[in-house]
Amino acid sequence: MFAVSERGMKAEFSDNQEKAAQALGEDPRYKLTRLVCWVVCIGFALIEAWSQRQFINEDGVSYLDMSDWLLRHNWHLLVNPLWSPLYPVLIGIATFLTRPSGRWEVPVVHVVNLIILLGALASFEFLLRRVICVFRQERTHEAERSAAPSPVWTWQLLGYSLFGWSTVGMIWGPRFITPDLCVAALVYLDCGLLLSFRVTTNRSRICLLLGLTLGLGYLAKAILFPMAFVFMLVAFFVIGNGEKRYPLSPVPS
């Protein structure tokens, strides 16, 4: 009886969080704020990409060479100790589809960066929604209602301001031909999946997706290989804390 009651309480709490995450995405005010933030972030990225459309950094030359190796079927050259293969593969696919001239080869890569930026935005939205839902559900569960909760749009503005500052302002995502935007998108997605352990009861699916994204992260940049162990360790503790959220209490038979 104790175990059945504990599982039921945990399932109910997780189901409530999952429903809250779905309802949050359907809120018209949330959608409007998200649309405004996306338009601003994409606008700045477009300006940056257009103004630097012929710019190529030193590392970008190597990634373009690797994409050429892909098109020439020199697959073995993609595996080397310096450059990770995921980003050159994306460039190679875009080059294969568009067949640009030498003048337009670099601008095509900047378009690839913009597409990856859209993926990073989607990953960040996935993370932000779960951050907001977990925070609100935790306050409700712990009955901490003494202070008025902050409006959701303030969390959105703060989150997307940090996103724009980090991806467009710090790593110069649309300008530099590097896999940093791929890394950002995958890290946001990994963090969102970690929080998904708190908002869903289907943990096997989340574990599968987390393993897949961690593997893609290693293909994007080597630094994410040791970081994968950190994410797996955090996932272990998140699942463990979820199992111990509710103490056993006697239930009449």
FENWODA-V137736 format. One record per backbone hydrogen bond with DSSP energy under -0.5 kcal/mol. NH is the residue of the N-H (numbers start at 1). CO is the residue of the C=O. If there is no record, write none. Layout:
# FENWODA-V137736
nh->[NH | NH]
co->[CO | CO]
This chain:
# FENWODA-V137736
nh->[5 | 6 | 7 | 8 | 9 | 10 | 11 | 12 | 13 | 14 | 15 | 16 | 17 | 18 | 19 | 20 | 21 | 22 | 23 | 24 | 25 | 26 | 27 | 27 | 31 | 32 | 33 | 34 | 35 | 36 | 37 | 38 | 39 | 40 | 41 | 42 | 43 | 44 | 45 | 46 | 47 | 48 | 49 | 50 | 51 | 52 | 53 | 55 | 61 | 61 | 62 | 63 | 64 | 65 | 66 | 67 | 68 | 69 | 70 | 71 | 72 | 73 | 74 | 75 | 77 | 78 | 79 | 80 | 80 | 86 | 88 | 89 | 90 | 91 | 92 | 93 | 94 | 95 | 96 | 97 | 98 | 99 | 104 | 105 | 108 | 109 | 110 | 111 | 112 | 113 | 114 | 115 | 116 | 117 | 118 | 119 | 120 | 121 | 122 | 123 | 124 | 125 | 126 | 127 | 128 | 129 | 130 | 131 | 132 | 133 | 134 | 135 | 136 | 137 | 138 | 139 | 140 | 141 | 142 | 143 | 144 | 145 | 154 | 155 | 156 | 157 | 158 | 159 | 160 | 161 | 162 | 163 | 164 | 165 | 166 | 167 | 168 | 168 | 169 | 170 | 171 | 173 | 175 | 176 | 178 | 181 | 183 | 184 | 185 | 186 | 187 | 188 | 189 | 190 | 191 | 192 | 193 | 194 | 195 | 196 | 197 | 197 | 198 | 199 | 200 | 203 | 206 | 207 | 208 | 209 | 210 | 211 | 212 | 213 | 214 | 215 | 216 | 217 | 218 | 219 | 220 | 221 | 224 | 225 | 226 | 227 | 228 | 229 | 229 | 230 | 231 | 232 | 233 | 234 | 235 | 236 | 237 | 238 | 239 | 240 | 241 | 242 | 243 | 244 | 245 | 247]
co->[1 | 2 | 3 | 4 | 5 | 6 | 7 | 8 | 9 | 10 | 11 | 12 | 13 | 14 | 15 | 16 | 17 | 18 | 19 | 20 | 21 | 22 | 23 | 24 | 27 | 28 | 29 | 30 | 31 | 32 | 33 | 34 | 35 | 36 | 37 | 38 | 39 | 40 | 41 | 42 | 43 | 44 | 45 | 46 | 47 | 48 | 50 | 52 | 57 | 58 | 58 | 59 | 60 | 61 | 62 | 63 | 64 | 65 | 66 | 67 | 68 | 70 | 69 | 73 | 74 | 75 | 76 | 78 | 83 | 219 | 84 | 85 | 86 | 87 | 88 | 89 | 90 | 91 | 92 | 93 | 94 | 95 | 101 | 101 | 104 | 105 | 106 | 107 | 108 | 109 | 110 | 111 | 112 | 113 | 114 | 115 | 116 | 117 | 118 | 119 | 120 | 121 | 122 | 123 | 124 | 125 | 126 | 127 | 128 | 129 | 130 | 131 | 132 | 133 | 134 | 135 | 136 | 137 | 138 | 140 | 139 | 143 | 151 | 151 | 152 | 153 | 154 | 155 | 156 | 157 | 158 | 159 | 160 | 161 | 162 | 163 | 163 | 164 | 164 | 165 | 166 | 167 | 172 | 172 | 176 | 178 | 179 | 180 | 181 | 182 | 183 | 184 | 185 | 186 | 187 | 188 | 189 | 190 | 191 | 192 | 193 | 194 | 195 | 196 | 196 | 201 | 202 | 203 | 204 | 205 | 206 | 207 | 208 | 209 | 210 | 211 | 212 | 213 | 214 | 215 | 216 | 217 | 221 | 222 | 222 | 223 | 224 | 225 | 226 | 226 | 227 | 228 | 229 | 230 | 231 | 232 | 233 | 234 | 235 | 236 | 237 | 238 | 239 | 240 | 242 | 245]
